[in-house]
Amino acid sequence: MTILSLRNTLNQSALFKKEYLALLLNIIFFICFPSLIREVDVTAAPVDPGILSVLILAMFAVILFKAATWGLIRMIWPALATYSSESFEQDFNSLKPIYKVCIYLSFYLCLLFLFILAMWAIL
C-alpha cells in the first residue's frame, strides 16, 4: 500500500466519521428535544416540541441526503471520489473568479433542487 493511498483512505474515513457523527448527534437531539423544551419552558404546550422538531428533522434529512449521495458516488464512480479528494482543489483554485462563482452557484442550485425533489418524493 502506497503512502498516497493510505492518506486517501484516512481522509475518506475521517469524512465519513464526521458525517456519521453529525447523524448520531442529530438523532440524539431529535429524541431529547421534547424534554429539553420542557426544561426551558414548563408551560410549553404539547404542540411546541413537535413544531420545533421539524427543524431538527429537516437538518437530519439534509445530512442523511449528503451522506447517501457521497456514499453512492464512492460506490458507483470511484474515480470521481478519488479526483475530488486529491486534485479538485488545485484545479479549482486555478480558475478565474467568474468561473468559480458559476460553479458554486450551479452546484448549490443542483443540490437544492435535488433535495427538494427528494423531499417531494417522500411526502
Protein Blocks (a to p, Z undefined) as FASTA:
>chain_A
ZZklmmmmmmmmmmmmmmmmmmmmmmmmmmmmmmmmmmmmmmbcfklmmmmmmmmmmmmm
mmmmmmmmmmmmmmmmmmlmmmmmmmmmmmmmmpcfklmmmmmmmmmmmmmmmmmmmmmm
mZZ
